[in-house]
Amino acid sequence: MNAPAEDDFHRLMADAGVKPLWERTVHNPREPQSEPARAWRWTEIEPLLDMAVDATDMEVAERRVLSLHNPDLANPSGNCVTTNLNVGIQVLMPGETARVHRHTANALRFVLEGGDGATTVDGKPCPMNKGDLIVTPGGTWHEHTHSGDARIVWMDALDVPFHRAMHTQFFDPGPAGNFPALPPDAAYAHGGLVPQSGPGVVAPRYSPQFRYGWEDVCAALDAMQAAEDGSKTLRYVDPATGGPAMNIFDVYMVELAGGETTVPFRTTANAFCLVVDGTGESSIGDDRIRWARYDIFTLPHWNRYTHRADENGAKLFFATDREIMRRLDLLREERG
């Protein structure tokens, strides 16, 4: 289209702060555009952890976290790995603590290394051992402590970019207090049965369970039947409702059979994967990513993707903003 003429009409529109839509030169595509997939290699990140310990004092740093940066989503107010989600690797040394606080964003911690750490969420202590998932739903008070004799390392993931975009990001330092009454996790240990009496059974707006142990995850996967492509997908849920473990932040464990390619899939939701075990390859849109243990890679929205584990199979921890899209009625998915 020709450039707009410098006439009175255009000058008046400029003064009024409006533009003629019909003169735009770039039309919206028929399908949403997305950034390319990105990967972060554990072999490159892991050596930086000891350097981070040497470089930081927890009294000053508060949180010793290496934030993953995606150059395709550069944001001066913070990093994100894909739309709506950010990820970091946190290390805590013996005797150290990360002080209590709470925030609007939902957060999770997946333990990669070490043990004898704990995260206390709304007054409930949650041991942190390798492979455990600890969730801190938005608004819950939480702090980290470490009583072991070696460093503990975990992956942090939050939906901070979503709250930043919606201008709903609040942060409160401690001291903490006024914890809700919550039933013990053991009250939900029997499938299909949910307590209906006793303190805390009228649950708050988030899951009463904050810790999901690795042994329980493996036992559940072993009991499952595989899909047609050999994969098994396990969802971490709120045991009181069967909904997502956190209100708008959904997490899964995917077990891949060796040598099998998963059914192609794409969605308007955004996700990233942490390789818990194994090696393999993923095809994501026009990108092909080889991965190994503790690598992290993104599955940006509307990129068709497949996964293929090497001979011995693999496990992928999978985190997504799918629940945001579902609740906003913006979720569209295609399989096959």
DRENDO-1510 file (C-alpha; in Angstrom, 1 decimal, always signed):
<recs>
REC; n; res; u; v; w
REC; 1; MET; +0.0; +0.0; +0.0 .
REC; 2; ASN; +1.2; +3.5; -0.8 .
REC; 3; ALA; +2.4; +5.7; +2.1 .
REC; 4; PRO; -0.3; +7.9; +3.6 .
REC; 5; ALA; -0.6; +11.4; +2.2 .
REC; 6; GLU; +0.4; +14.3; +4.4 .
REC; 7; ASP; -3.0; +15.9; +4.3 .
REC; 8; ASP; -5.3; +17.5; +6.8 .
REC; 9; PHE; -7.0; +14.2; +7.5 .
REC; 10; HIS; -3.8; +12.5; +8.5 .
REC; 11; ARG; -2.6; +15.5; +10.6 .
REC; 12; LEU; -5.9; +15.6; +12.5 .
REC; 13; MET; -5.7; +11.8; +13.2 .
REC; 14; ALA; -2.1; +12.3; +14.5 .
REC; 15; ASP; -3.2; +15.1; +16.8 .
REC; 16; ALA; -6.1; +12.9; +18.0 .
REC; 17; GLY; -3.8; +9.9; +18.7 .
REC; 18; VAL; -5.4; +7.6; +16.2 .
REC; 19; LYS; -4.2; +5.7; +13.1 .
REC; 20; PRO; -6.1; +4.3; +10.1 .
REC; 21; LEU; -6.1; +0.5; +10.4 .
REC; 22; TRP; -6.7; +0.1; +6.7 .
REC; 23; GLU; -3.3; +1.6; +5.9 .
REC; 24; ARG; -1.3; -1.0; +7.8 .
REC; 25; THR; +1.3; -2.8; +5.7 .
REC; 26; VAL; +1.7; -6.0; +7.8 .
REC; 27; HIS; -1.4; -8.1; +8.3 .
REC; 28; ASN; -1.8; -10.5; +11.1 .
REC; 29; PRO; -0.9; -14.1; +10.2 .
REC; 30; ARG; -3.6; -16.7; +10.3 .
REC; 31; GLU; -1.8; -18.7; +13.0 .
REC; 32; PRO; +0.1; -17.4; +16.1 .
REC; 33; GLN; +3.8; -16.7; +15.7 .
REC; 34; SER; +6.2; -18.1; +18.3 .
REC; 35; GLU; +9.8; -17.8; +19.2 .
REC; 36; PRO; +12.1; -20.7; +18.4 .
REC; 37; ALA; +12.9; -23.4; +20.9 .
REC; 38; ARG; +15.8; -22.9; +23.2 .
REC; 39; ALA; +18.0; -25.2; +25.3 .
REC; 40; TRP; +20.3; -24.8; +28.3 .
REC; 41; ARG; +22.9; -27.4; +28.9 .
REC; 42; TRP; +23.6; -28.8; +32.4 .
REC; 43; THR; +27.2; -29.4; +31.4 .
REC; 44; GLU; +27.6; -25.7; +31.0 .
REC; 45; ILE; +25.5; -24.6; +34.0 .
REC; 46; GLU; +26.8; -27.1; +36.6 .
REC; 47; PRO; +30.4; -25.7; +36.8 .
REC; 48; LEU; +29.0; -22.3; +37.5 .
REC; 49; LEU; +27.3; -23.3; +40.7 .
REC; 50; ASP; +30.5; -23.5; +42.8 .
REC; 51; MET; +31.6; -20.2; +41.2 .
REC; 52; ALA; +28.2; -18.7; +42.3 .
REC; 53; VAL; +28.8; -19.9; +45.9 .
REC; 54; ASP; +32.2; -18.3; +45.9 .
REC; 55; ALA; +30.8; -15.1; +44.4 .
REC; 56; THR; +27.8; -14.6; +46.7 .
REC; 57; ASP; +27.0; -14.1; +50.4 .
REC; 58; MET; +23.4; -15.2; +51.2 .
REC; 59; GLU; +23.1; -12.3; +53.6 .
REC; 60; VAL; +23.4; -10.0; +50.6 .
REC; 61; ALA; +22.1; -12.1; +47.7 .
REC; 62; GLU; +19.0; -13.5; +49.5 .
REC; 63; ARG; +18.6; -16.1; +46.8 .
REC; 64; ARG; +21.6; -17.7; +45.0 .
REC; 65; VAL; +20.0; -18.3; +41.7 .
REC; 66; LEU; +21.3; -18.5; +38.1 .
REC; 67; SER; +18.4; -17.3; +36.0 .
REC; 68; LEU; +18.0; -18.8; +32.6 .
REC; 69; HIS; +17.9; -16.2; +29.9 .
REC; 70; ASN; +16.2; -16.5; +26.5 .
REC; 71; PRO; +17.5; -13.9; +24.1 .
REC; 72; ASP; +14.4; -14.2; +22.0 .
REC; 73; LEU; +12.3; -12.9; +24.9 .
REC; 74; ALA; +14.6; -10.1; +26.2 .
REC; 75; ASN; +12.8; -8.1; +28.9 .
REC; 76; PRO; +14.5; -5.3; +30.9 .
REC; 77; SER; +12.5; -6.1; +34.0 .
REC; 78; GLY; +13.4; -9.8; +34.2 .
REC; 79; ASN; +14.2; -13.0; +32.4 .
REC; 80; CYS; +11.9; -15.7; +31.0 .
REC; 81; VAL; +12.5; -18.9; +29.2 .
REC; 82; THR; +9.2; -18.9; +27.3 .
REC; 83; THR; +6.0; -16.9; +27.3 .
REC; 84; ASN; +4.6; -16.7; +30.9 .
REC; 85; LEU; +7.3; -18.8; +32.6 .
REC; 86; ASN; +10.8; -18.3; +34.0 .
REC; 87; VAL; +13.3; -20.8; +35.3 .
REC; 88; GLY; +16.4; -20.6; +37.5 .
REC; 89; ILE; +18.9; -23.0; +39.2 .
REC; 90; GLN; +19.3; -22.4; +42.9 .
REC; 91; VAL; +22.0; -23.7; +45.2 .
REC; 92; LEU; +22.0; -23.7; +49.0 .
REC; 93; MET; +25.0; -24.7; +51.1 .
REC; 94; PRO; +24.9; -26.5; +54.5 .
REC; 95; GLY; +23.7; -24.3; +57.3 .
REC; 96; GLU; +22.3; -21.7; +54.9 .
REC; 97; THR; +18.7; -20.4; +54.8 .
REC; 98; ALA; +16.7; -18.5; +52.3 .
REC; 99; ARG; +14.4; -16.2; +54.4 .
REC; 100; VAL; +10.7; -16.4; +54.5 .
REC; 101; HIS; +8.6; -14.5; +52.0 .
REC; 102; ARG; +5.5; -14.8; +49.8 .
REC; 103; HIS; +4.5; -13.5; +46.3 .
REC; 104; THR; +1.6; -13.7; +43.9 .
REC; 105; ALA; +3.4; -15.9; +41.5 .
REC; 106; ASN; +3.2; -19.7; +41.7 .
REC; 107; ALA; +6.6; -21.4; +42.1 .
REC; 108; LEU; +8.0; -24.9; +42.1 .
REC; 109; ARG; +11.3; -26.5; +43.1 .
REC; 110; PHE; +12.5; -29.7; +41.5 .
REC; 111; VAL; +15.5; -31.1; +43.4 .
REC; 112; LEU; +18.4; -32.1; +41.2 .
REC; 113; GLU; +21.2; -32.8; +43.7 .
REC; 114; GLY; +21.7; -33.4; +47.4 .
REC; 115; GLY; +19.3; -33.9; +50.2 .
REC; 116; ASP; +18.6; -32.9; +53.8 .
REC; 117; GLY; +17.1; -29.6; +52.7 .
REC; 118; ALA; +13.6; -28.5; +53.5 .
REC; 119; THR; +11.1; -25.9; +52.3 .
REC; 120; THR; +8.5; -24.8; +54.8 .
REC; 121; VAL; +5.3; -23.8; +53.1 .
REC; 122; ASP; +2.6; -22.1; +55.2 .
REC; 123; GLY; +4.1; -23.7; +58.3 .
REC; 124; LYS; +4.3; -27.2; +56.8 .
REC; 125; PRO; +7.8; -28.7; +56.6 .
REC; 126; CYS; +8.5; -30.3; +53.2 .
REC; 127; PRO; +11.7; -32.4; +53.0 .
REC; 128; MET; +13.7; -31.9; +49.8 .
REC; 129; ASN; +15.4; -35.0; +48.4 .
REC; 130; LYS; +16.6; -35.7; +44.9 .
REC; 131; GLY; +13.7; -35.9; +42.4 .
REC; 132; ASP; +11.2; -34.4; +44.8 .
REC; 133; LEU; +8.8; -31.6; +43.7 .
REC; 134; ILE; +7.9; -28.9; +46.1 .
REC; 135; VAL; +5.2; -26.4; +45.1 .
REC; 136; THR; +4.7; -23.0; +46.7 .
REC; 137; PRO; +1.3; -21.7; +45.3 .
REC; 138; GLY; +0.9; -18.0; +44.9 .
REC; 139; GLY; +0.3; -16.3; +48.3 .
REC; 140; THR; +1.9; -19.0; +50.5 .
REC; 141; TRP; +4.6; -18.2; +52.9 .
REC; 142; HIS; +7.8; -20.2; +52.3 .
REC; 143; GLU; +11.5; -20.4; +53.3 .
REC; 144; HIS; +14.3; -22.8; +52.6 .
REC; 145; THR; +16.8; -24.4; +55.0 .
REC; 146; HIS; +19.6; -26.9; +54.7 .
REC; 147; SER; +20.9; -29.2; +57.5 .
REC; 148; GLY; +23.0; -31.5; +55.3 .
REC; 149; ASP; +26.7; -31.7; +54.7 .
REC; 150; ALA; +26.8; -31.0; +50.9 .
REC; 151; ARG; +25.2; -28.5; +48.6 .
REC; 152; ILE; +21.6; -28.9; +47.5 .
REC; 153; VAL; +20.6; -27.8; +44.1 .
REC; 154; TRP; +17.2; -27.4; +42.6 .
REC; 155; MET; +15.4; -26.0; +39.6 .
REC; 156; ASP; +13.1; -23.0; +40.3 .
REC; 157; ALA; +10.2; -22.2; +38.0 .
REC; 158; LEU; +7.6; -19.5; +38.3 .
REC; 159; ASP; +4.8; -17.8; +36.3 .
REC; 160; VAL; +6.3; -14.4; +37.2 .
REC; 161; PRO; +6.2; -13.2; +33.5 .
REC; 162; PHE; +2.5; -13.7; +33.4 .
REC; 163; HIS; +1.9; -11.7; +36.6 .
REC; 164; ARG; +4.2; -9.0; +35.4 .
REC; 165; ALA; +2.3; -8.7; +32.1 .
REC; 166; MET; -1.0; -8.6; +34.0 .
REC; 167; HIS; +0.3; -6.2; +36.6 .
REC; 168; THR; -0.6; -8.6; +39.5 .
REC; 169; GLN; +2.9; -9.1; +40.9 .
REC; 170; PHE; +3.1; -8.6; +44.7 .
REC; 171; PHE; +5.9; -9.5; +47.0 .
REC; 172; ASP; +5.8; -9.6; +50.8 .
REC; 173; PRO; +8.8; -10.2; +53.1 .
REC; 174; GLY; +8.4; -12.0; +56.4 .
REC; 175; PRO; +7.7; -12.4; +59.2 .
REC; 176; ALA; +5.1; -15.0; +58.3 .
REC; 177; GLY; +2.0; -15.9; +60.1 .
REC; 178; ASN; -1.7; -16.7; +60.1 .
REC; 179; PHE; -1.2; -20.1; +58.3 .
REC; 180; PRO; -4.3; -21.9; +57.3 .
REC; 181; ALA; -5.1; -25.2; +58.9 .
REC; 182; LEU; -4.2; -28.0; +56.5 .
REC; 183; PRO; -4.7; -31.8; +56.8 .
REC; 184; PRO; -1.6; -33.9; +56.8 .
REC; 185; ASP; -0.4; -35.3; +53.4 .
REC; 186; ALA; -1.2; -38.8; +54.7 .
REC; 187; ALA; -4.9; -37.9; +54.7 .
REC; 188; TYR; -4.7; -38.0; +50.8 .
REC; 189; ALA; -2.5; -41.1; +50.5 .
REC; 190; HIS; -5.3; -43.4; +49.4 .
REC; 191; GLY; -6.4; -43.1; +45.8 .
REC; 192; GLY; -10.0; -42.0; +45.4 .
REC; 193; LEU; -10.5; -41.0; +49.0 .
REC; 194; VAL; -10.6; -37.4; +50.2 .
REC; 195; PRO; -11.1; -36.3; +53.9 .
REC; 196; GLN; -14.4; -34.5; +54.5 .
REC; 197; SER; -14.0; -33.7; +58.2 .
REC; 198; GLY; -11.3; -32.4; +60.6 .
REC; 199; PRO; -9.1; -29.2; +60.5 .
REC; 200; GLY; -8.5; -27.8; +57.1 .
REC; 201; VAL; -10.7; -29.9; +55.0 .
REC; 202; VAL; -12.3; -26.8; +53.6 .
REC; 203; ALA; -9.1; -26.2; +51.7 .
REC; 204; PRO; -7.8; -22.8; +50.7 .
REC; 205; ARG; -7.7; -21.9; +47.0 .
REC; 206; TYR; -4.6; -24.0; +46.5 .
REC; 207; SER; -3.5; -27.6; +47.1 .
REC; 208; PRO; -3.1; -28.7; +50.7 .
REC; 209; GLN; -0.2; -30.9; +49.5 .
REC; 210; PHE; +3.1; -29.2; +48.8 .
REC; 211; ARG; +5.5; -32.1; +48.4 .
REC; 212; TYR; +5.4; -34.8; +45.8 .
REC; 213; GLY; +8.0; -37.4; +46.5 .
REC; 214; TRP; +10.1; -39.0; +43.7 .
REC; 215; GLU; +9.5; -42.5; +45.0 .
REC; 216; ASP; +5.7; -42.0; +44.7 .
REC; 217; VAL; +6.1; -40.6; +41.1 .
REC; 218; CYS; +8.1; -43.7; +40.0 .
REC; 219; ALA; +5.7; -46.1; +41.6 .
REC; 220; ALA; +2.8; -44.4; +39.8 .
REC; 221; LEU; +4.6; -44.5; +36.5 .
REC; 222; ASP; +5.3; -48.2; +37.0 .
REC; 223; ALA; +1.6; -48.9; +37.6 .
REC; 224; MET; +0.5; -47.0; +34.5 .
REC; 225; GLN; -0.3; -48.4; +31.1 .
REC; 226; ALA; +1.6; -46.8; +28.2 .
REC; 227; ALA; +0.0; -44.8; +25.4 .
REC; 228; GLU; +0.2; -46.0; +21.8 .
REC; 229; ASP; +3.5; -44.3; +21.3 .
REC; 230; GLY; +5.0; -46.0; +24.4 .
REC; 231; SER; +4.9; -42.9; +26.5 .
REC; 232; LYS; +3.4; -42.4; +30.0 .
REC; 233; THR; +2.2; -39.0; +31.2 .
REC; 234; LEU; +1.6; -38.4; +34.9 .
REC; 235; ARG; +0.0; -35.2; +36.2 .
REC; 236; TYR; +0.8; -33.6; +39.6 .
REC; 237; VAL; -2.6; -32.7; +41.0 .
REC; 238; ASP; -4.3; -31.1; +44.0 .
REC; 239; PRO; -5.5; -34.2; +45.8 .
REC; 240; ALA; -8.5; -32.4; +47.2 .
REC; 241; THR; -9.9; -31.4; +43.8 .
REC; 242; GLY; -8.1; -33.4; +41.1 .
REC; 243; GLY; -7.1; -30.1; +39.5 .
REC; 244; PRO; -3.6; -28.8; +38.8 .
REC; 245; ALA; -1.1; -28.9; +41.7 .
REC; 246; MET; -1.0; -25.1; +41.4 .
REC; 247; ASN; -3.9; -22.9; +40.4 .
REC; 248; ILE; -2.7; -21.8; +37.0 .
REC; 249; PHE; +0.7; -23.6; +36.7 .
REC; 250; ASP; +0.4; -27.2; +35.5 .
REC; 251; VAL; +3.1; -29.8; +35.9 .
REC; 252; TYR; +3.6; -33.4; +34.6 .
REC; 253; MET; +6.1; -36.2; +34.4 .
REC; 254; VAL; +6.5; -37.9; +31.0 .
REC; 255; GLU; +8.3; -41.2; +30.7 .
REC; 256; LEU; +9.4; -42.1; +27.2 .
REC; 257; ALA; +10.0; -45.6; +25.9 .
REC; 258; GLY; +13.4; -46.1; +24.3 .
REC; 259; GLY; +13.5; -45.7; +20.5 .
REC; 260; GLU; +9.8; -44.6; +20.2 .
REC; 261; THR; +8.8; -41.3; +18.7 .
REC; 262; THR; +5.8; -39.6; +20.5 .
REC; 263; VAL; +2.7; -38.6; +18.5 .
REC; 264; PRO; +3.1; -35.0; +17.1 .
REC; 265; PHE; +1.4; -32.4; +19.2 .
REC; 266; ARG; +1.0; -28.6; +19.3 .
REC; 267; THR; -0.9; -26.3; +21.6 .
REC; 268; THR; -1.4; -22.6; +22.3 .
REC; 269; ALA; +0.1; -23.2; +25.7 .
REC; 270; ASN; +3.8; -22.7; +26.5 .
REC; 271; ALA; +6.0; -25.2; +28.3 .
REC; 272; PHE; +9.5; -26.2; +29.1 .
REC; 273; CYS; +11.0; -29.6; +29.9 .
REC; 274; LEU; +13.7; -30.6; +32.4 .
REC; 275; VAL; +15.4; -33.9; +31.5 .
REC; 276; VAL; +15.3; -35.9; +34.7 .
REC; 277; ASP; +16.9; -39.0; +33.3 .
REC; 278; GLY; +18.1; -40.4; +29.9 .
REC; 279; THR; +19.1; -38.9; +26.6 .
REC; 280; GLY; +17.2; -38.3; +23.4 .
REC; 281; GLU; +16.0; -35.7; +20.9 .
REC; 282; SER; +13.0; -33.5; +20.3 .
REC; 283; SER; +11.7; -32.0; +17.1 .
REC; 284; ILE; +10.1; -28.6; +17.9 .
REC; 285; GLY; +8.8; -26.6; +15.0 .
REC; 286; ASP; +11.8; -26.1; +12.7 .
REC; 287; ASP; +14.3; -26.9; +15.5 .
REC; 288; ARG; +15.8; -30.2; +16.5 .
REC; 289; ILE; +17.3; -30.4; +20.0 .
REC; 290; ARG; +19.5; -33.2; +21.5 .
REC; 291; TRP; +19.2; -33.5; +25.2 .
REC; 292; ALA; +20.8; -35.2; +28.2 .
REC; 293; ARG; +20.2; -35.4; +32.0 .
REC; 294; TYR; +19.3; -32.0; +33.6 .
REC; 295; ASP; +19.2; -30.1; +30.3 .
REC; 296; ILE; +16.3; -27.7; +30.0 .
REC; 297; PHE; +14.5; -26.9; +26.7 .
REC; 298; THR; +11.4; -24.9; +25.7 .
REC; 299; LEU; +8.3; -25.9; +23.9 .
REC; 300; PRO; +7.0; -22.5; +22.7 .
REC; 301; HIS; +3.3; -22.2; +21.8 .
REC; 302; TRP; +2.0; -23.5; +18.5 .
REC; 303; ASN; +5.2; -25.3; +17.6 .
REC; 304; ARG; +4.4; -28.9; +16.6 .
REC; 305; TYR; +6.8; -31.2; +18.6 .
REC; 306; THR; +7.8; -34.8; +19.1 .
REC; 307; HIS; +10.1; -36.5; +21.5 .
REC; 308; ARG; +12.3; -39.6; +21.0 .
REC; 309; ALA; +14.4; -41.1; +23.8 .
REC; 310; ASP; +17.5; -43.2; +23.1 .
REC; 311; GLU; +17.5; -46.9; +23.7 .
REC; 312; ASN; +17.3; -46.8; +27.5 .
REC; 313; GLY; +14.3; -44.4; +27.6 .
REC; 314; ALA; +14.0; -41.1; +29.5 .
REC; 315; LYS; +11.9; -39.1; +31.9 .
REC; 316; LEU; +11.0; -35.5; +31.3 .
REC; 317; PHE; +9.6; -33.1; +33.9 .
REC; 318; PHE; +7.2; -30.9; +32.0 .
REC; 319; ALA; +5.8; -27.5; +33.2 .
REC; 320; THR; +3.3; -25.5; +31.3 .
REC; 321; ASP; +0.9; -22.5; +31.4 .
REC; 322; ARG; -1.8; -24.7; +29.9 .
REC; 323; GLU; -4.2; -24.0; +32.8 .
REC; 324; ILE; -4.0; -20.2; +32.1 .
REC; 325; MET; -5.0; -20.8; +28.5 .
REC; 326; ARG; -7.8; -23.2; +29.4 .
REC; 327; ARG; -9.3; -20.9; +31.9 .
REC; 328; LEU; -9.2; -18.0; +29.5 .
REC; 329; ASP; -10.8; -20.2; +26.8 .
REC; 330; LEU; -7.7; -19.7; +24.7 .
REC; 331; LEU; -6.5; -23.3; +24.6 .
REC; 332; ARG; -6.3; -25.0; +21.2 .
REC; 333; GLU; -4.5; -28.3; +20.8 .
REC; 334; GLU; -3.8; -30.6; +17.9 .
REC; 335; ARG; -2.5; -34.2; +18.2 .
REC; 336; GLY; -1.3; -36.3; +15.3 .
</recs>
